[in-house]
Amino acid sequence: MSDNLPPCPKCSSEYTYEMNALVVCPECGHEWVPAESAEGDAGATGERVVKDAVGNMLRDGDSVTVVKALKVKGSPSGIKAGTKVRNIRLIDGVDGHDIDCRIEGFGAMQLKSSVVKKA
């Protein structure tokens, strides 16, 4: 086989094969979706995976760029697209706001990872 399939998560057999969207183990009969096992592995190690608008993985301390104009309550002007934000912190926020940062001219804010791009 040309592609590398993951071993079975139940019995660790390396003789797995694809069947439509599933990966099947012929030895124990276990079936799973490969994407689910990758998410489960990240959860098992305790790491949160936060991705930006284009799919890059974000980490604490990264610099990001805002990709679309954002309205800010209580401010006559919002945050313009292209604004650079340095030294972000990833948090478990409310309503999808998973980035805590400080934006020059606005102060401390929380942003959604879906509106930023890694710089």
Buried (B, 14 or more C-beta within 10 A) or exposed (E): EEEEBEEBBEEEBEEBEEEEEEBBBEEEEBEBEEEEEEEEEEEEEEEEEBEBBEEBEBEEEBEBBBBEEBEEEEEEEBBEEEBEBEEBBBBEBEEEBBBBBEBEEBEEBBBBBEBBBBE
